[in-house]
Amino acid sequence: MANLSNEEKVIGIPRAMSFYNNYPFYYGFFNDLGIKIVLSDVTTKQTMSDGAALVVTETCLPIKVYVGHVLNLIHKGVKNILIPSIQSTDVKIYNCSKIRGLPDLIRNVVKEDFNLVEATLDKSEKHHGLYDFLEDCVRPFGITDKKLIKKASKAGWRCYNNFHVMAKSGMPYSKALSYALQGKVVISSSQKEYPISIALVGHGYNIFDDRVCMKISDKLEKMDVKVCTSLQLSSEQLNEGIASLGNDKYWANEDEVTGTAGHYLKDNKIDGIITITAFGCGPDSLMIERITRHAKQFGKPLLNLTIDEQTGEAGFVTRIEAFVDMLFRKKRASIVNKINIKENVAQYNTNTNMIKTK
């Protein structure tokens, strides 16, 4: 393909699935090469409906949402849309079949006129590593210079690392992303103390998409609850979390669920755990079963929330409010018990000292 002018170098990225993990990298990478990124609009009820209309009913919600975002980009007039096939992120560490076959799925259900930019990342196979993946991403734009691609990848990692530095400091996802895209690193420590802390466990596309999770983080904040996620943890902590549940890592995104839950189950500063999973997700159902079992062993309250396109906000909020109320009552009870124990010890000591021997 002949080299395109900067005006013609436009790539669309659906605001779904791996977007929530990889977008800071994509932003730095494509911008360094002079490729303009166009994002699909934020998820709406219409996005879900449009995607659900093209796939079988049993398809999980994240895939339906992804299809809807692809359609949104096409209707915006974007011709080149990045639809990656992320097979494995390490040797024998695989994604689920729907994520692995995402390009084929889109190719078969979306009958619109657009250029599917299919890039494959498979670290379990030769010639499908990161740089091969990045070469696939930019080949449609006539960019084949490996030195340029490696240079752009460094720009991608800078943006990605800046995002994670801010996220690990406790900054909310959207705020950390906004600063990272501006090339800024802002570390601000919150002075507010929360009476309750909850670990929100789930894949990025389930807990950071405001429409999918119905802004659960904001709702919890308004209930005076501190929210912790996988973003506050290092890769070492996530791997230790998986091991602590007696599990070997198999799924590519298992650290977001099993690793996060495993770490926070052992954290005494965390009062409870909320998991958000999509109905019909096979890998998640296996992970949640293991987490539930270990939560009982650790004595840590756990709320499992399952979502699909029919999930109503009223019932969703009611369950969260009941769970938070239970945690507050549990915390108050523990404080009262500590006070009573101290008073009883003090009374016992005083009475003992008053005993006189003949």
C-alpha positions as CSV (number, residue, x, y, z in Angstrom):
1,M,0.0,0.0,0.0
2,A,1.3,3.4,-0.9
3,N,2.2,5.8,1.9
4,L,-0.8,7.8,3.1
5,S,-0.8,11.5,4.0
6,N,-1.3,12.3,7.7
7,E,-4.9,13.3,6.9
8,E,-5.6,9.8,5.7
9,K,-3.9,8.0,8.6
10,V,-6.9,7.4,10.9
11,I,-7.5,4.3,13.0
12,G,-10.7,3.5,14.9
13,I,-10.5,1.8,18.3
14,P,-13.6,0.4,19.9
15,R,-14.1,1.6,23.5
16,A,-14.5,-2.0,24.8
17,M,-12.7,-5.2,25.8
18,S,-8.9,-4.6,25.7
19,F,-9.3,-0.8,25.4
20,Y,-9.5,-0.5,29.2
21,N,-6.2,-2.2,29.6
22,N,-4.2,-1.1,26.6
23,Y,-5.5,2.2,25.4
24,P,-2.7,4.3,27.1
25,F,-0.2,2.3,25.1
26,Y,-2.1,2.5,21.8
27,Y,-2.4,6.3,22.3
28,G,1.3,6.8,22.7
29,F,2.2,4.4,19.9
30,F,-0.1,5.6,17.2
31,N,0.4,9.2,17.9
32,D,4.1,8.9,17.7
33,L,3.6,7.5,14.1
34,G,1.3,10.3,13.1
35,I,-1.8,8.1,13.1
36,K,-4.9,9.8,14.4
37,I,-7.1,7.7,16.8
38,V,-10.9,7.9,16.7
39,L,-12.6,6.3,19.6
40,S,-16.2,5.0,19.5
41,D,-18.6,6.9,21.8
42,V,-19.2,5.8,25.4
43,T,-21.4,2.8,25.9
44,T,-25.1,3.4,25.9
45,K,-28.2,1.2,25.9
46,Q,-28.3,1.7,22.1
47,T,-24.7,0.4,21.9
48,M,-25.7,-2.8,23.7
49,S,-28.9,-3.2,21.6
50,D,-27.0,-2.7,18.3
51,G,-24.4,-5.3,19.2
52,A,-26.9,-7.8,20.7
53,A,-29.0,-7.7,17.5
54,L,-26.1,-9.2,15.4
55,V,-25.0,-12.1,17.6
56,V,-26.6,-15.2,19.2
57,T,-28.4,-14.7,22.5
58,E,-25.9,-16.8,24.4
59,T,-23.0,-14.4,23.6
60,C,-21.6,-12.7,26.7
61,L,-22.3,-9.0,27.3
62,P,-18.7,-7.7,26.7
63,I,-18.8,-9.2,23.2
64,K,-22.2,-7.7,22.5
65,V,-20.9,-4.3,23.7
66,Y,-17.8,-4.7,21.5
67,V,-19.9,-5.3,18.4
68,G,-21.9,-2.3,19.2
69,H,-18.8,-0.1,19.4
70,V,-17.5,-1.4,16.0
71,L,-20.8,-0.4,14.5
72,N,-20.6,3.0,16.1
73,L,-17.2,3.6,14.5
74,I,-18.4,2.5,11.1
75,H,-21.4,4.9,11.4
76,K,-18.9,7.7,12.2
77,G,-17.2,7.0,8.9
78,V,-14.1,5.4,10.2
79,K,-12.7,3.0,7.5
80,N,-9.8,1.4,9.4
81,I,-10.7,-0.3,12.7
82,L,-8.3,-2.1,15.0
83,I,-9.7,-5.4,16.0
84,P,-6.9,-7.4,17.7
85,S,-6.7,-11.1,18.3
86,I,-5.0,-11.4,21.6
87,Q,-4.3,-15.1,21.8
88,S,-1.9,-15.4,24.7
89,T,0.0,-12.9,26.8
90,D,2.7,-15.3,27.9
91,V,3.7,-18.9,27.1
92,K,0.6,-21.1,27.5
93,I,-1.3,-18.2,29.2
94,Y,-4.4,-18.0,27.0
95,N,-7.5,-15.7,26.5
96,C,-11.0,-17.1,26.1
97,S,-12.0,-18.3,22.7
98,K,-14.2,-15.2,22.0
99,I,-11.3,-12.8,22.6
100,R,-9.0,-15.0,20.6
101,G,-11.4,-15.2,17.7
102,L,-12.6,-11.6,17.8
103,P,-11.6,-10.6,14.3
104,D,-13.4,-13.7,12.8
105,L,-16.5,-13.0,14.8
106,I,-16.6,-9.3,13.7
107,R,-15.9,-10.3,10.1
108,N,-18.8,-12.7,10.1
109,V,-21.5,-10.6,11.9
110,V,-20.8,-7.1,10.7
111,K,-21.6,-6.8,7.0
112,E,-20.6,-3.1,6.7
113,D,-17.9,-1.5,4.5
114,F,-14.8,-1.1,6.5
115,N,-11.2,-2.3,6.7
116,L,-10.6,-4.7,9.6
117,V,-7.1,-4.1,11.0
118,E,-6.3,-7.6,12.3
119,A,-3.3,-7.8,14.5
120,T,-2.4,-11.0,16.4
121,L,-0.5,-11.3,19.7
122,D,0.4,-14.8,20.6
123,K,3.4,-15.3,22.9
124,S,2.9,-19.0,22.8
125,E,3.9,-19.1,19.1
126,K,6.9,-17.8,17.2
127,H,6.6,-14.7,15.1
128,H,3.6,-13.4,16.9
129,G,5.3,-11.4,19.7
130,L,4.7,-7.8,20.6
131,Y,6.6,-6.2,17.7
132,D,5.0,-8.5,15.2
133,F,1.7,-7.4,16.6
134,L,2.6,-3.8,16.3
135,E,3.8,-4.3,12.7
136,D,0.3,-5.8,11.9
137,C,-1.3,-2.7,13.4
138,V,0.4,-0.2,11.2
139,R,1.0,-2.2,8.0
140,P,-2.3,-0.9,6.4
141,F,-0.9,2.6,6.7
142,G,2.2,1.8,4.7
143,I,4.5,1.8,7.8
144,T,7.0,-1.0,7.7
145,D,10.2,0.5,9.1
146,K,11.0,-1.6,12.2
147,K,13.1,1.2,13.8
148,L,10.2,3.6,13.6
149,I,7.9,1.0,15.1
150,K,10.2,0.3,18.0
151,K,10.6,4.0,18.7
152,A,6.9,4.4,18.7
153,S,6.5,1.5,21.1
154,K,8.7,3.3,23.6
155,A,6.3,6.3,23.4
156,G,3.5,3.8,24.0
157,W,5.2,2.4,27.1
158,R,5.8,5.9,28.5
159,C,2.1,6.7,28.3
160,Y,1.2,3.3,29.6
161,N,3.6,3.5,32.6
162,N,2.5,7.0,33.5
163,F,-1.1,5.8,33.6
164,H,-0.2,2.9,35.9
165,V,2.0,5.1,38.2
166,M,-1.0,7.4,38.8
167,A,-3.5,4.5,39.1
168,K,-1.4,2.7,41.7
169,S,-1.3,5.9,43.8
170,G,-5.1,5.5,44.1
171,M,-6.2,7.9,41.5
172,P,-9.5,7.0,39.8
173,Y,-9.2,5.2,36.4
174,S,-10.7,8.0,34.3
175,K,-8.6,10.7,35.9
176,A,-5.4,8.8,35.6
177,L,-6.2,8.1,31.9
178,S,-6.9,11.7,31.2
179,Y,-3.6,12.9,32.8
180,A,-1.6,10.2,31.0
181,L,-3.0,11.2,27.6
182,Q,-1.9,14.7,28.3
183,G,1.6,13.5,29.0
184,K,1.3,14.4,32.7
185,V,2.1,12.5,35.8
186,V,0.2,13.8,38.8
187,I,0.5,12.1,42.2
188,S,-2.1,13.3,44.7
189,S,-2.7,11.5,48.0
190,S,-6.2,11.7,49.3
191,Q,-6.4,12.8,52.9
192,K,-10.0,11.5,53.3
193,E,-10.4,8.6,55.6
194,Y,-13.1,6.1,54.8
195,P,-14.8,4.0,57.4
196,I,-15.2,1.1,55.0
197,S,-13.0,-0.3,52.2
198,I,-14.2,-2.6,49.4
199,A,-12.2,-4.4,46.7
200,L,-14.0,-4.2,43.4
201,V,-13.0,-7.3,41.4
202,G,-13.6,-7.8,37.7
203,H,-12.1,-7.3,34.2
204,G,-11.5,-3.7,33.1
205,Y,-14.3,-3.8,30.6
206,N,-16.7,-4.7,33.3
207,I,-15.7,-2.3,36.1
208,F,-14.5,0.8,34.2
209,D,-17.3,1.0,31.6
210,D,-19.7,3.3,33.3
211,R,-22.8,2.0,31.5
212,V,-21.9,-1.7,32.0
213,C,-21.2,-1.4,35.7
214,M,-23.7,1.4,36.2
215,K,-21.1,3.6,37.8
216,I,-20.6,1.3,40.8
217,S,-17.4,3.1,41.9
218,D,-19.2,6.5,42.1
219,K,-22.2,4.9,43.9
220,L,-19.8,3.3,46.5
221,E,-18.0,6.6,47.0
222,K,-21.3,8.3,47.8
223,M,-21.9,5.7,50.4
224,D,-18.6,6.7,52.1
225,V,-16.8,3.6,50.8
226,K,-13.2,3.5,49.6
227,V,-12.9,1.4,46.4
228,C,-9.8,-0.6,45.6
229,T,-9.1,-2.4,42.3
230,S,-6.4,-4.3,40.5
231,L,-4.9,-1.0,39.3
232,Q,-3.5,-0.4,42.8
233,L,-1.5,-3.7,42.7
234,S,1.8,-4.6,41.1
235,S,2.2,-7.6,38.8
236,E,4.0,-9.4,41.7
237,Q,1.1,-8.8,44.1
238,L,-1.4,-10.1,41.5
239,N,0.7,-13.3,40.8
240,E,1.0,-13.9,44.6
241,G,-2.8,-13.4,44.8
242,I,-3.3,-16.2,42.3
243,A,-0.9,-18.5,44.1
244,S,-2.5,-17.7,47.5
245,L,-5.8,-19.3,46.2
246,G,-3.9,-22.5,45.3
247,N,-4.1,-21.8,41.6
248,D,-1.7,-21.7,38.7
249,K,-2.3,-18.9,36.2
250,Y,-4.0,-20.1,33.0
251,W,-6.2,-17.4,31.7
252,A,-4.5,-14.2,30.2
253,N,-6.7,-11.9,32.3
254,E,-6.9,-14.0,35.4
255,D,-4.8,-11.5,37.4
256,E,-7.7,-9.0,37.2
257,V,-10.0,-11.4,38.9
258,T,-8.3,-14.3,40.8
259,G,-5.1,-12.3,41.5
260,T,-6.9,-9.3,42.7
261,A,-9.3,-11.2,44.9
262,G,-6.5,-13.4,46.3
263,H,-4.5,-10.3,47.3
264,Y,-7.4,-8.4,48.9
265,L,-8.8,-11.5,50.7
266,K,-5.6,-11.4,52.8
267,D,-5.6,-7.6,53.3
268,N,-7.1,-6.8,56.7
269,K,-7.7,-3.2,55.6
270,I,-10.3,-4.5,53.1
271,D,-13.7,-5.0,54.7
272,G,-15.4,-6.8,51.8
273,I,-15.2,-7.8,48.2
274,I,-17.6,-7.2,45.3
275,T,-17.1,-9.1,42.0
276,I,-18.7,-8.1,38.7
277,T,-18.9,-10.7,36.0
278,A,-20.8,-11.1,32.8
279,F,-23.5,-13.7,32.5
280,G,-22.4,-16.7,30.5
281,C,-18.7,-16.1,30.9
282,G,-17.1,-19.6,31.3
283,P,-13.6,-18.6,32.6
284,D,-15.1,-16.1,35.0
285,S,-17.6,-18.7,36.4
286,L,-14.6,-20.9,37.3
287,M,-12.7,-18.1,38.9
288,I,-15.6,-16.8,40.9
289,E,-16.3,-20.3,42.3
290,R,-12.7,-20.5,43.6
291,I,-12.9,-17.0,45.1
292,T,-16.2,-17.7,46.8
293,R,-14.8,-20.8,48.4
294,H,-11.7,-19.0,49.7
295,A,-13.7,-16.0,50.9
296,K,-15.5,-18.3,53.3
297,Q,-12.2,-19.6,54.6
298,F,-10.9,-16.1,55.1
299,G,-14.1,-14.9,56.7
300,K,-14.3,-12.1,54.2
301,P,-17.8,-10.9,53.1
302,L,-18.3,-11.3,49.3
303,L,-21.0,-10.0,46.9
304,N,-21.1,-11.6,43.5
305,L,-22.9,-9.4,40.9
306,T,-23.7,-10.9,37.4
307,I,-24.5,-8.5,34.6
308,D,-26.1,-8.7,31.2
309,E,-28.0,-6.3,28.9
310,Q,-31.2,-6.8,30.9
311,T,-29.7,-5.9,34.3
312,G,-31.8,-3.3,36.0
313,E,-30.1,-0.5,37.9
314,A,-32.7,-0.5,40.8
315,G,-32.0,-4.1,41.8
316,F,-28.3,-3.6,41.2
317,V,-28.2,-0.6,43.6
318,T,-30.4,-2.4,46.2
319,R,-27.9,-5.3,46.5
320,I,-25.0,-2.9,46.8
321,E,-26.7,-0.8,49.5
322,A,-27.6,-4.0,51.5
323,F,-24.0,-5.3,51.3
324,V,-22.5,-1.9,52.4
325,D,-25.0,-1.6,55.2
326,M,-24.0,-5.1,56.4
327,L,-20.3,-4.1,56.3
328,F,-21.0,-1.0,58.4
329,R,-22.9,-3.0,61.0
330,K,-20.1,-5.5,61.1
331,K,-17.6,-2.8,61.6
332,R,-19.6,-1.1,64.3
333,A,-20.1,-4.4,66.1
334,S,-16.3,-5.1,66.1
335,I,-15.6,-1.7,67.5
336,V,-18.2,-2.1,70.3
337,N,-16.8,-5.5,71.1
338,K,-13.3,-4.1,71.5
339,I,-14.5,-1.4,73.8
340,N,-16.4,-3.9,76.0
341,I,-13.4,-6.2,76.2
342,K,-11.2,-3.2,77.3
343,E,-13.8,-2.2,79.9
344,N,-14.1,-5.7,81.3
345,V,-10.4,-6.1,81.5
346,A,-10.1,-2.8,83.4
347,Q,-12.9,-3.7,85.8
348,Y,-11.3,-7.1,86.4
349,N,-7.9,-5.6,87.2
350,T,-9.4,-3.0,89.6
351,N,-11.4,-5.6,91.5
352,T,-8.4,-7.9,91.8
353,N,-6.2,-5.1,93.2
354,M,-8.8,-4.5,95.9
355,I,-8.6,-8.1,97.2
356,K,-6.9,-8.2,100.6
357,T,-5.2,-11.3,101.9
358,K,-5.1,-12.1,105.6
